[in-house]
Amino acid sequence: MKKTLIKNVGIYQNHTVTEHQNIEITDDKITGFPKDKDVLFCAYDEVLDGHNMLALPGFVNAHNHIAMTVFRSYADDMDLMDWLQNKIWPAEDHLDGDVVYAQTMLGIAEMIRCGTTSFADMYFFMDDTARAVEESGIRACLSRGMTGITPSAETALKESKQLFLDWHKKGDGRITVMLGPHAPYTNTPEYLHRVVDLAHELGAEIHTHLSETKGEVENIKKQYGKSPIAWFDELGLFDTGCLAAHCVWVDDDDLDIMARKHVRVAHNPGSNLKLASGFAPIHKMLDKGIVVGLGTDGASSNNNLDIMEEMRLAVLVHKANTLDPLVIPAETAVNMLTEGGARALGYSDIGRLETGYKADITLIDRSGLHWYPHHDTLSLLAYAANSMDVDTVLVNGNILLRHKEFTTLDIEKIKSEAERTKNKLFASL
């Protein structure tokens, strides 16, 4: 049994920031918030000094394609479908497990440095992604991307099932697996029926892209007579649980379906802005009780994996888009970064600093000039803070970043391998 104490730290809990608190961790769980008079420091294996820091539930990146770090800044300033069809998909044909593992390690390091403790990913060579997750200590929900209109359709079904059997609940429980039908426009009704059957067989949830662009919605309506949301509902994609990325072009009927079927949304404001996809009506989703988390999307369409930057975008862009400065308050954005993201990934034991919850914790250093003067801590976090304020990151009670230094990763090796595999991939194009 390992016991850790974070002492004298501000904590965000129950919509309130309380200063000078202690957090007790036993193995992988939070086991209490003892008062100073009850603390016996010699009883702990490790004591972390939280002076001038803020403890938050670990940040969650609810949508990513992590190995797409290899395409960072490769194909920018393009329309989504032009970008996919003429740049990304042809290059992805040259991926292999070596590239994916190295680029996943790079992305994991970037996310940990930005305070992320858990992420949802959909890509290829997912055994190699899972291996990187297991070795690094981060938490992840993984999906093998599935497209029913390509020659790899059958392989994707088989690999998705095997990924679930091999990795679901593995890595000390840090790895979970969903099925990943890519999007409505890359699948057929017949193939999606098979995905739904497999989801029921395994007890697996779905991670997909939905209603990302206006063109997608228009084309699906022409083809099937209904919106992508309504079409996926008809096919049963929401029946075992669903994490839907983007959901930009949705109407009130779509929102009613999403609320009724408990579809959880990964909001990706940076990617949506860069690809000019539009503005997801997340204020309407939240009003209907729809769970909303934040995602970066892949580094090829963002171009970083800084989830705190997504929080700041989320709290700002919707004010301008709706002409309402009240539409997304600071705390709402903080909750999307933490508890909302955890719930979006289907977790019930992370996302809050509560006794019995997993010890996934991010400590923010509040000594920077932009943290002064102190008025409202959550407003400072949402509007003034940045990811370089992240000081310490714990997942499952294990310290992955201590005083801005990695404890489980060889960063120079990771950067070298990322460059090597990038060169290998592009030499083959």
Buried (B, 14 or more C-beta within 10 A) or exposed (E): EEBBBBBBBBBBBEEEBEEEBBBBBBBBBBBBBBEEEEBEEEEBEEBBBBEBBBBBBBBBBBBBBBBBBBBBEBBEEBBBEEBBEEBBEEBBEBBBBBBBBBBBBBBBBBBBBBBBBBBBBBBBBBBBBBBBBBBBBBBBBBBBBBBBEBEBBEEBBEBBBBBBEEBBEBBBEBBBBBBBBBBBBBBEEEBBBBBBEBBEEBEBBBBBBBBBBEBBBEBBBEEBEBBBBBBBBEBBBBBBBBBBBBBBBBBEEBBEBBBEBEBBBBBBBBBBBBBEBBBBBBBBBBEEEBBBBBBBBBBBBBBBBBBBBBBBBBBBBBBEBBEEEEBBBBBBBBBBBBBBBBBBBBBEBBBBBBEEBBBBBBBBBBEBEEBEEEEEBBBBBBBBBBBEBBBBBBBBBBBBBBEEEBBBBEEEEBBEBBEEBBEBBEEEE
